Amino acid sequence: MDTIIKNISIEKIIYKGLGLARSSNGKKILIKGNVLPKSVVDLRITKSKKDFLTAEVIKIHDYDKTWVSSSTPPCGHYLNPLSEKEIGPAYGCGGCKRQVIPYDKQLLLKQQILDDSFRKIAHKISDTDIFPIMQSPQELHYRNKIEYSFGSFDSSQSQCGFHAPWRYDQIIDISHCSLILDDTNEVISLIKKILLEEYSLSCYNTNTHQWLLRHLIVRRGENTNQIMVNIVYSDKYLSSQDDIQRQKALESLSNKPELRAKVATCLITQNNSLSENISNSNNVTMLWGEWYIFEKMTFWQSEGNKWIQATFRISPFSFFQTNTSWAEVLFSEAAKHVTQQQDTILDLYCWTWSIGISLLKQGKGNFLIWIEIIQQAIDDAWENAQINWLQDKVHFVSGKAEKLFRHDEVVRLHLAKITTIIVDPPRDWLHPKVIRFLNQIKKEYNFTLLYISCNPTTLARDIDLLLDGWYSCQTIQPVDMFPQTYHIETIAVLK
Ligand SMILES: C[S@@+](CC[C@H](N)C(=O)[O-])C[C@H]1O[C@@H](n2cnc3c(N)ncnc32)[C@H](O)[C@@H]1O
């Protein structure tokens, strides 16, 4: 039988948007879903672990009105925690978590979560080291990439949209997402209409692994207006009838003048594996366009006293910062800490090299060494270096940062000249070997470390380890790249 806890107060909101409360015996309760700070709720316990419980909200009794915006949430798909009928995890979109909270309060919440992480984990950081969060110029329509899933699980109707919160098998059909531009929404609606309504193509089932359509990925160069569409499918168990329908639907897509006018590149990618990950090694067919689209970013070059533009080539599987205009702000912020034109910069996790290119374009540094694990990323980066006429100023090292950082000959040769090291590691943490080596070389060499992170908890832990060595903290600067969500991006500067 379900365990219900009634009239419990939410203490605070923590990382990943979880609510935190305490049971009568002091055990932590982590609450999933859209939880408002300082509310009084009834909870259903979903898991009981040794050190904590997990729960979902089933009723809200009271909440602090100052945390609620006076205007209606901008998106009809938003899971509004204050709407009685929508309580429970499965009834709304899992994308935005905060549309009901006024933007200034969203910022306050992120600041509190970051401050708490550092207070708890990085004891050597004082409150004055942490700067106020920089707010986003756009609260909506800021995403340049969206990834929808197809499905038809609880009903016979086909859906294409985001997963319901905490449900891998439940898709919420999204007719209009307020985090992307209207133009991109129109392209998506047209594709859905052709695939799902006109040709009734089947949607992949994650339980049985049967049927056709898996994902719809749309990327956009915000400053070039180029759109790339990638339709991911599985045809492992496809009947010949389905195959004929598929061919007809793809022909129809290719022959739609409205789509051809708006979409620069349209691809279809086969993924017959159980994993959702796709890459260059999948079977990809180009319906029309080139293999890539372009994005441009503009920066102020203080030495030249002028605005300059950097161009980035984005291929179907490459990582690119999701909020272009805010990436410009983040990289300008990073440039403030690279002081000299003759600097050698080492970037340990680079992909498209957007940070490195932006720094060189801003007149910061004159040589860049780049370490990256994925060969496709190195290829993208090399293309981007050439497009921006920087090919003479870069050296690429392909492989794992934790191995190469220490052993690569070029890195070792340049160590004495490196004045800036940038680390923007994948989601979780810096590898312990990278931390050890960063601490070791700091004894001998004088450089600034810029650590860009999207996880305040692991950032605080890694910084604490670095401060055990020879570093001191200059600033911890949070920036809000993803309004309406719980994501927090931070740039930490260690000297
Ligand atoms: C958050 S992205 C960095 C994005 C980059 N700073 C930019 O703005 O384009 C993290 C990158 O680290 C790479 N990566 C993951 N593990 C790695 C490892 N062990 N060594 C080197 N690179 C790694 C990923 O392929 C990815 O390109």
The ligand as an SDF file (V2000), in Angstrom:
LIG
                    3D

 27 29  0  0  0  0  0  0  0  0999 V2000
   30.6380   20.1720  -22.4250 C   0  0  0  0  0  0  0  0  0  0  0  0
   31.4690   19.6510  -23.8720 S   0  0  0  0  0  0  0  0  0  0  0  0
   32.5720   20.9660  -24.1630 C   0  0  0  0  0  0  0  0  0  0  0  0
   32.0770   21.9230  -25.1690 C   0  0  0  0  0  0  0  0  0  0  0  0
   33.0380   22.9930  -25.6380 C   0  0  0  0  0  0  0  0  0  0  0  0
   33.6640   23.6570  -24.5210 N   0  0  0  0  0  0  0  0  0  0  0  0
   32.2990   23.9850  -26.5350 C   0  0  0  0  0  0  0  0  0  0  0  0
   31.8770   25.0210  -26.0440 O   0  0  0  0  0  0  0  0  0  0  0  0
   32.0870   23.6670  -27.7050 O   0  0  0  0  0  0  0  0  0  0  0  0
   32.4950   18.3760  -23.2510 C   0  0  0  0  0  0  0  0  0  0  0  0
   33.4340   17.7710  -24.2900 C   0  0  0  0  0  0  0  0  0  0  0  0
   34.3270   16.8700  -23.6350 O   0  0  0  0  0  0  0  0  0  0  0  0
   34.5830   15.7720  -24.5050 C   0  0  0  0  0  0  0  0  0  0  0  0
   35.0960   14.6770  -23.6530 N   0  0  0  0  0  0  0  0  0  0  0  0
   34.3970   13.8060  -22.9070 C   0  0  0  0  0  0  0  0  0  0  0  0
   35.2330   13.0160  -22.1880 N   0  0  0  0  0  0  0  0  0  0  0  0
   36.5050   13.3950  -22.5060 C   0  0  0  0  0  0  0  0  0  0  0  0
   37.8020   12.9690  -22.0920 C   0  0  0  0  0  0  0  0  0  0  0  0
   37.9630   11.9850  -21.2120 N   0  0  0  0  0  0  0  0  0  0  0  0
   38.8790   13.6140  -22.6140 N   0  0  0  0  0  0  0  0  0  0  0  0
   38.7360   14.6250  -23.5020 C   0  0  0  0  0  0  0  0  0  0  0  0
   37.5290   15.0730  -23.9300 N   0  0  0  0  0  0  0  0  0  0  0  0
   36.4270   14.4700  -23.4430 C   0  0  0  0  0  0  0  0  0  0  0  0
   33.2460   15.5160  -25.1630 C   0  0  0  0  0  0  0  0  0  0  0  0
   33.4020   14.7950  -26.3690 O   0  0  0  0  0  0  0  0  0  0  0  0
   32.7400   16.9600  -25.3780 C   0  0  0  0  0  0  0  0  0  0  0  0
   33.1500   17.4470  -26.6170 O   0  0  0  0  0  0  0  0  0  0  0  0
  1  2  1  0
  2  3  1  0
  2 10  1  0
  3  4  1  0
  4  5  1  0
  5  6  1  0
  5  7  1  0
  7  8  2  0
  7  9  1  0
 10 11  1  0
 11 12  1  0
 11 26  1  0
 12 13  1  0
 13 14  1  0
 13 24  1  0
 14 15  1  0
 14 23  1  0
 15 16  2  0
 16 17  1  0
 17 18  1  0
 17 23  2  0
 18 19  1  0
 18 20  2  0
 20 21  1  0
 21 22  2  0
 22 23  1  0
 24 25  1  0
 24 26  1  0
 26 27  1  0
M  CHG  2   2   1   9  -1
M  END
$$$$
